[in-house]
Amino acid sequence: MTDTPSPSLVDSHCHLDFPDFDGELPDILSRARAAGVERMVTICTRLRNEPTVRALAEAHAPVFYAAGTHPMSAAEEPLATVDQLVALAAHPKFVGIGETGLDYHYSAESAGIQRDSLRVHIDAARQTGLPLIIHARAADDDMAEILTTEHRAGAFNCVMHCFSSSAALAEAALDLGFYLSMSGIAAFPRSQELRDIFARTPLDRILVETDSPYLAPPPHRGRRNEPAYVAQTAAVGATVHDLTLAEFAAATTANFDRLFPKAKV
């Protein structure tokens, strides 16, 4: 009897440069490979750290990267420029713009500069053709309004990373042709409302991610997350869509390749 091969998965959003992974990256990547995670996108959240994140992607074939200014850091960091982001996008392993977005839960006092930063990133996504990577928390109305207005002014593509917002924001994003990314939050026992949103989301608009080192899905909840654990989140997505894990993995990987063509292999 032969072992059933692991389904091919992609972790579309992680933070491999964070100190949680210091000294362990070879083991982290080995466990990811054993779980069927063939590629991952590591996200730079402060542009001054971009050289470190770029070097990490250059050193490891399965790792691609994106960069931007996280909304919770927007008041602490110099405002990114469109030219700066466009220049970064020339790198062959740079595959997305962000993460950017709005976070009024932790950083409502910087809402104005967050909105300014978001618009810079949107313009860079338009100019490069690379997907925008959005963080949204407690800012659904402003997020829907900005994305809709800006998309009318000039199209761009986008993923709502670690989606855990309202059904209304999900509908607004999907109406614009965007993608929703499922994280470990969707696997938490109390997340039935979120699972219902993903059940209504067309299969060709769903990605999976870990957002590691955060938000580990059961049975790892409460511990450090890592790319290998995207398999547990994908298993929940498969159940929600009444598919096998292999079928759901194939669909979400195809979605990733369509949204992130520079990371396609």
Number of C-alpha atoms within 10 A of each C-alpha: 3 4 5 6 10 15 19 20 32 30 29 29 27 22 23 28 20 14 10 16 18 9 9 11 15 11 11 15 22 12 16 24 18 12 20 19 24 21 24 26 27 28 29 27 22 20 21 14 13 19 11 13 25 23 11 18 22 17 10 13 12 18 21 25 30 28 28 30 27 25 32 22 16 27 18 11 14 13 15 18 13 18 13 12 24 20 11 21 22 11 13 12 19 23 27 32 31 29 26 29 31 29 24 17 12 12 17 15 12 18 19 13 15 26 20 14 25 29 18 19 28 29 22 26 25 19 17 19 18 24 23 30 27 26 23 24 20 17 18 19 12 15 23 19 13 16 21 16 11 16 15 11 9 11 18 23 20 25 26 25 26 26 24 25 16 16 16 13 21 22 16 19 20 18 11 17 14 20 27 25 25 28 32 28 22 26 24 19 9 10 13 12 13 19 22 13 20 24 16 13 17 12 17 15 20 23 32 28 27 32 26 25 19 19 22 26 25 16 11 14 15 11 13 14 22 26 33 24 24 29 27 21 22 27 17 22 28 19 14 16 17 12 14 15 21 16 15 27 26 16 18 24 25 19 19 25 15 13 23 20 14 16 21 13 8
